[in-house]
Amino acid sequence: MKKNFFLLVIAFNLLSCTSNDRTTYYLIRHAEKDRTDKTNKNPNLNEKGLERAKKWATYFKDIHLDAVYSTNYNRTQQTAKPTAESKSLEILSYNPRKMYDSIFRANTTGKTVLVVGHSNTTPVFANKILGEKKYKNMDDNDNASLYIVTISEDKTTSEVKKVE
């Protein structure tokens, strides 16, 4: 009886470990921002951007997310908001100067996470996860690229999709 119980405990632990061995990061740039005031360093989204933010929520509708991260800027927070609300998740802030550090890794390992950033941080974030300089900075008018980085026990993969 003790042997069977012991084997059951080992089997349960193995099964629970394999379910947490996959980490998926969805990385996007903020939606279209208001460019009317060139001196404004923290603009809001424009109408097109607000619509795109809703489209991101629709895209992620059937994708389980454990967390939504955003830089602490109006445009990134506003891009993340519809998706976070649809998943009943709080938007967690991250410092773009400390992307994918040990604390972020520890908090996201085994999870599926959306990260909202900028044209010069989103590809860099993907590169840091990958451990190589695979992606260049995004074009300043690119608000539709979705970087997907998946880490599993035996390999790390990445792809970029356009989501219009």
C-alpha positions in Angstrom: 0.0 0.0 0.0 2.8 2.4 0.9 4.5 1.6 -2.4 1.4 2.4 -4.4 0.9 5.7 -2.5 4.5 6.6 -3.1 4.2 5.9 -6.8 1.0 7.9 -7.0 2.8 10.9 -5.4 5.7 10.6 -7.8 3.3 10.4 -10.8 1.3 13.4 -9.6 4.5 15.4 -9.2 5.7 14.5 -12.6 2.4 15.5 -14.2 2.3 18.7 -12.3 5.8 19.6 -13.4 5.2 19.0 -17.0 2.2 21.3 -17.0 4.5 24.1 -15.8 7.4 23.4 -18.1 6.0 25.7 -20.8 6.2 29.5 -20.6 4.7 31.6 -23.4 5.2 35.3 -23.8 3.1 37.4 -26.1 4.8 40.7 -26.7 3.1 43.7 -28.4 3.8 47.3 -28.9 1.2 49.8 -27.7 -1.5 50.8 -30.1 -1.6 54.0 -32.2 -0.9 57.1 -30.0 -2.0 60.7 -30.3 0.8 62.5 -32.2 -0.7 66.0 -32.2 1.6 67.3 -29.5 5.2 66.4 -30.3 6.3 67.6 -26.8 4.0 65.2 -25.0 6.2 62.3 -23.7 3.2 60.4 -22.3 0.4 60.6 -24.9 -2.8 58.7 -24.8 -4.0 56.5 -27.6 -5.9 58.1 -30.5 -9.2 56.7 -31.7 -7.6 54.2 -34.0 -5.4 53.1 -31.1 -8.4 52.6 -28.8 -10.0 50.4 -31.5 -6.8 48.4 -31.9 -6.6 47.9 -28.1 -10.1 46.3 -28.3 -9.0 44.2 -31.3 -6.1 42.8 -29.1 -8.7 41.8 -26.5 -10.6 40.0 -29.2 -7.4 38.3 -30.4 -6.6 37.1 -26.9 -10.2 36.1 -26.1 -9.6 32.4 -26.5 -6.0 32.4 -25.2 -5.5 31.8 -21.5 -3.4 34.5 -19.9 -2.0 34.3 -16.4 -0.7 37.9 -16.3 -0.7 41.1 -18.3 2.4 43.4 -18.0 2.8 46.9 -19.3 5.2 49.8 -19.0 3.9 52.6 -16.9 2.9 54.9 -19.8 -0.6 56.0 -20.8 -0.4 54.4 -24.3 0.8 51.0 -23.0 -1.6 50.9 -20.1 -4.5 51.8 -22.4 -3.5 49.1 -24.9 -3.3 46.5 -22.2 -6.6 47.5 -20.4 -9.2 45.8 -22.6 -7.4 42.5 -22.6 -6.7 42.6 -18.9 -10.3 43.5 -18.1 -11.6 40.7 -20.3 -9.5 38.3 -18.3 -10.2 39.9 -15.0 -6.5 40.5 -14.5 -4.7 43.4 -13.0 -2.1 45.2 -15.2 1.3 44.7 -13.7 3.9 47.3 -14.4 7.4 46.5 -15.4 10.5 48.6 -15.9 11.7 48.6 -19.5 15.2 49.1 -18.2 15.0 45.8 -16.4 13.4 43.6 -19.0 13.4 39.8 -18.3 15.5 40.1 -15.1 15.6 37.2 -12.6 12.5 38.6 -10.7 10.4 38.8 -13.9 11.6 35.3 -15.0 10.7 33.8 -11.5 7.2 35.5 -11.6 6.4 34.3 -15.1 8.0 30.8 -15.5 5.4 28.2 -16.4 2.8 30.9 -17.3 1.3 32.5 -20.3 1.9 36.2 -20.3 1.1 39.3 -22.3 3.7 42.1 -22.3 2.9 45.5 -23.7 5.8 47.7 -24.6 7.2 50.1 -27.2 8.8 49.9 -30.7 12.3 49.9 -29.1 11.5 47.6 -26.2 9.2 44.9 -27.5 11.8 43.2 -29.9 14.6 43.8 -27.3 12.4 42.0 -24.7 11.9 39.1 -27.1 15.7 39.0 -27.7 16.4 38.9 -24.0 14.1 36.0 -23.5 15.7 34.2 -26.5 19.2 35.1 -25.4 20.2 36.3 -28.8 19.8 39.4 -31.0 17.2 38.0 -33.4 14.8 40.9 -33.8 15.5 44.6 -34.8 13.6 47.6 -33.4 10.1 47.9 -34.8 9.1 50.6 -37.4 7.5 53.5 -35.6 4.2 52.9 -37.4 4.1 49.2 -36.6 1.3 48.6 -34.1 0.3 45.2 -35.4 3.2 42.9 -34.7 2.8 40.2 -32.2 6.0 38.4 -31.0 5.4 35.0 -29.5 8.2 33.4 -27.5 7.7 29.9 -26.1 10.1 28.2 -23.7 9.6 24.5 -23.1 11.9 22.0 -21.4 13.7 21.0 -24.6 13.6 24.2 -26.8 12.8 27.8 -27.1 10.9 29.1 -30.2 9.7 32.4 -31.5 7.7 33.9 -34.2 6.3 37.3 -35.3 2.7 37.6 -36.6 0.9 40.6 -38.0 -2.5 41.1 -36.4 -4.4 43.7 -38.3 
